[in-house]
C-alpha cells in the first residue's frame, strides 16, 4: 500500500536510509483517523485492532494521545507502530504500544530501522518509559527488542500475557468436536431449552454494559471499560467499517447474555462478555460462543480469539496439568473449555532512553514489582 505524499500537512518525514531494496523512510502521520494504516494492519497477519487509529480515538476518552509512525520502502508501507501516550503520577509521560510494531518483512535492515525509529521517537517526545508488547504472531520483533536496550516490563498493567485462540479453518463439525465434551453437552441443552442468539444494535449497548458490570461484580474485578460512553464511541468508530458486532442470547424473549465481538484481519475477537446471572442451567453463555464461532466461520474468519486468561491457568494447561478446583470456577477456565490453543504472550518490554534511569529500573523494579502495595503506590498512585 502506497502513502499519498501529496498530503504534505499530514505526512512528516522523520528519517530515511538507502538500502538494496530502495529508500527506507519513517513518517509521522498527524491526523487521528488513518485509513491507510488501518487497512495495512488488516492485511497483515500480525495486525491487531489495538494498533488501529479507531482504537486510539476511543482511548482518547481515557486521556490517551497517539503517535502513528509509518515505515515505507519507496513509499510503500512495510510496517509501523502506534504509540498511545499519557502522563502518570511519579512517572511522567509514558508510551504504550500494544501488539506492535507491525512489520511485514523479516529483513534485518528493516527491523533494525523500525527499532531505531522507535527509540528515537521516545527520546524526541520525552517519553520516560515506552512499553511495548509485540504482536502475537511475531517472534522476530521480540528477540530484537531484548537485544536493543529494551528491559522486561514491570510498569504497565494493561498487558495481557495469555489468550485462547480457536482455529475456525476446519469444518463446523471438526470445530464442535474440538470443544470439551461437557461444553458440547451444555450447547445441546441450550438448543433443547430454546435459547436463541441474535445480533444486537447500538441501542443494546446499555443492556450489555449493565450485564458486564454485574458480571464483574460477581467476579470481584473492576469493569473495563468503566463507562458506557466508551462503548458508544467504540461502536461509532468501528461500525463505520463493519469491525464490531454485538451478539445477544435470549430465552423466551428475555436477553440473558451478550458478547461484543471485534472483527479485524482474519480474527473475530470475543472482546467482552456480560451475563444477567439468570438461567444458568440453560447455558446461554456457552451457546452464544458457539453461535459466534459458526457466524465467524461463515463470514470468512479463520480464528476466534477468546481474549485473556490468567497466567496460573495458562501454566497448568501448557503443562498438561489439571486445573485446581478454584481455577475451574473462573472466567479463564470457561474460555479454555472451548478447546483451541493457549498462546503464551510476552509481558512486553520497556525502553527508557535515560541510561542512568534504565540502570536503576533494571536494578530496583523486580523488587518493587514483587510488593503489590509498593507497586500500586509508585506506578498507579493518583489514578
N, C-alpha and C positions, 0 to 999 in steps of 0.2 A: 504494500500500500504506500502510495506517494503522499508526501505532505505538500500543501499548497503554499509555497513561499511568497506568493503574491500578497498574502495577508501579513504584510510587514509588521503591523502593530500587534499581531498575535504570536508569531514565532520570533524568538530572540536567540541568535546563535551564541553558544557558550564556549565551544571548543571544537577543534577538528584535527584529524591526523590523516596522512596519506597511508593507505595500505595497498597490498597487492590486489585487493578486490575493489578498490575505489576509495573515495573520501568518506571517512567515518566521522560523523558530526553529532554533537549533542545540542539539543534545542530546548529552550524553556517555552512552554505553551502557557499563555497568561489568562486564558478565558476559563470560567468554571465549567462550561459544557464542552466536552471534547469528543465529538463523534468519531473522529479519525482514530484516536487512541482506543476508545471503547470497541470499535469494530476490529482493530488489530487484536485486542485481548480475546475477543470472542472467537477469532480464527486460529488461536494458538493453543495447543494442548495444555500449557501451564497457565493460561489466563484465568483469572478469578474475578468475580464481581466486586470483591473488596478493593480491587485496583481501579475500578471504573470512576469516571467523573460523576456518574449518577450517585454512587455511594458517597463520594466526597461531598456532594451537595447536601445529602441527607445528614452527614456528620457535622455539617456547619451548625445545625441546631444544637449540638453539644459543645459548641465553641471551638471546633477544629477548623483550621485553614488548610489549603492544599497547594502543593507544588507538583506540576507534571513535567517530567523531563523525557523527551523523545530521543532515541538514538537511531540514526539513519546511515545507510551506505548509499551514496549517490542519490540522496533524497528519498530513498525507500526505507520505511520503518523496519528495523530488525529487533527493536527492543525499547525498553524504557522503564520508568517507575513513577509511581505517585506517592508523595510523602504527605501525610497529614501532620500538621504542626499545631502545637498548643503549649502555653506556658503553665508550669506546675509549681506549687509552693516548694521551696527548698531546692528545686532542681533548675528552674529557669525554663528556657524553651527546649522542648523535646520534639523529636520527629518519629513517626510511626509508618513503616512500610509493611503492610500485611499482604502476603502472597506475592512478593516482588523482590528484586527486579524480575521482569519478564523478558526473556531474551530468546528469540527464535534462531539461535545459532550456537554451535558448540566450538566456534573458532576462538582460541585463547586470546587472540588480539582483540576481538570484540568484547569478550568477557572482561578482560583487564581494563579496557576503556570504560566499560559500564561501571565497574567498581571504583576506578579512579574518579569518574564523574560524580559518583555517589559521595565519596569522601570530600571532594571539592565543594559540592553543594552544601554539605554540612558545615564546612568551615566558613564559606562566604555568607551563609544565612545565620551564622552563630547558633546552630542547633547543638546544644550542650551534649545531648545524648540522642543518637539516631538508632532506633530499634528496628530491626529487620527480621521478618520471618519469610524465608524464601518460599517459592511456590511448592505445592505438594509433590509435583512430578519432576522437580529439577534438583538433582543431586550435585551437579557441577557448580552451581552458584554457592551452595552451602560449603562445599570444600574450599572454594576460592576465598570466601569471606573469612573463614577461620585462619587463612594464611595471610590476610591483609589487614592486620590491626583491629579486627572485629572480635570483641570479647563475648563470653557467654552472657545471655540476657538474664539479669536479675531485677530489671527496672519496671517493666510494664506488665499489668495483669490482664491485658486483652488477648494475649497469645494463648491459643489452644493447641495442645500437643498431640492429640489423638482424635481420629474420626473413623467412622464406619462407612464404607462405600459398597453399594450393591451394584453388581455388574448386570446390566439390562440387555446385553447383546445376545443372550441365548433366547430360546423360545419362552413363552409365558409359562408353560408347564415346567420348564427347567428352573426358571426363577422361583416358582412356587415351591418346588421340591428343595430348593436351597434354604428355605425358611425352616426354622426348627419346628419339629412335629407338634409341639404344644401350641405354638402360634398358628400353625395351619389349622388345627382343631378350633382355635378361637375364631379364625376367619370364617370357617364354615358355620360356627354357631351364630356369628353376626348375620350371615346371609339368611339362615333359617329364621332368626328373630325379626328380620325385616329391616335391618339397618341399611340406610342408603347414603350415598355420597354425591354431592353436587358442587359446582363451582360457586363461590361467593363473589360479591362485588365490593366496591369501596365502602358502601353503606354498611356492610357487615363487619368492617374492621373494629368497630366499637365492641361488638359481641366477642370477637376474637380476643381483643385486648383484655376484656373483663375475665374471660376464661383463662387467659395466660397468667394474669396477676393472681388469680385464685389458685392456679396450679403451682405457681412459685411459692405462695404461702404454705401450701401443703408440703412442698419440698424444702421449705425454710431456706430459700435462696432469694436474692434480690432480682426483681424483674428487669429484663433488658430486651427491648428498650423500656425506659421507665415512664414514658408518657405516650399517649395515643397520637399526639401530633407528629411524632417521629414516623409512625406507621403511615399516616395520611400523606406526609411528604414523600416517603419512600414509594408509596403506591403511585402518586402523581408522576414521579420521575421514571420509575421502572416500567409502569404500564404503557407509557408512550411507545416503548419499543417491545412491548409484549414480553417483558422479562420477569413478570411476577404473577402468581396465581394464589387465590385463597380457596382451599378446599374445606368443605363443611360436611360432617357426618350427622345424620338425623335419625331419630327413632320416633315413629308416629308423628312426623312433622315438627318435632322439637329438636333444635340444634344441641348436639351433645359434645362434639369435638371439632376443632378447627386446626388447620396447619397452613402456614404461609410458606409457599414454595418459590424460591428464586431460580429462574431459568437462565443459565449462562453457558455458552460454549456447548459442550457435549454432556453437560451435567444438570440434573434437577436437584437443587439443594433444599432439603426439608429443613427450613431455617428455624421456625419457631412453632411450637405446639401449645394449644390451650384446650383444657378439658373442663366441663362443667362440674365434674365429680359425680355425676349421676349415671345409672345403668351400667355399672362396672362389669356386670356379668354378661353384658351384651357385646363387649369388646370393640366398641366403636373406635378407640384409639389405635387398635391393631388393624382393624378393617380399613380405616382411612389410609393408612400407609400402603397397604396392598393395592388399593384403588389408585393411589398416586403412582406407584410403580408401573401399573398397567397403562395409565394415561401417558406417563413419560415415555415408555417404550413405544407406544402407538404414535407419539408425536416426534419420534426420531432421536430421542436422547439415549446415550449409551450407558450412563451411570446415574445412580441416585445416591446423594451424599446425605447421611443421617445426622451430620454435624457432630460436635464434640462429645467425647466420652471421657470419663475420669482416667487418670494415669494408672491408678491402682488396678482398675478393671482391665485396662489395656494390657498391663503387665501380665495379669492372670491369663487372659485369652491368648496372648502371644506365646506364652509358655505351655499352652495346652492344659492349664490347670482349671479346676472347678472354682467358680466364684463363691465367695463366702455368703452366708445367709443374709448378712447386712447388705452386701453388694447386690444381691438378687432382688432387692426392693427398690433399687434406684432407677432413675430415668436412663442412665447409661446402660444398664442391663437390659432394659426394654429395647434399646436400639440394636444391641448385638444379637438379639433373638431373631432378627430377620436374615441372619447369615451374612454374607458379604465378607469383605476384608477389613481388618483393623489396620489403618495406616498410622504408623508411628512418625510423627512430625517433629521437627526440631522446635525447641522452645524459642529459638531465634538468637540473634546476635545484637550486640550494641557497639556502635562506633562512637568513641569520644575523641574529638580532634585534639584536645589538650593532652599532651603526653604525660604530664605530671598527674592530672586528674585520672587519666586512664590507668596509670600505675596504681593509684590509690584505690580506684574502683576494683581492679583485679585482686588487690590485697584484702580489702575490707568487705566487699559486697557479699561474698559467700557466707561470711559470719552474720552480717546484718540480715541476709535472706533467711537464715535459719531461725531467727527470732521474729515471729509474726507481728507482735506488738511494735517492735522497733522498726520493722519494715513498713508497716502501715503509717507510722508516725512520720518517718522520713520521706517516703515515696508518695504517700497519698494523703498526707495531712492537709486539712483545709478544704478538702473536696466534699 
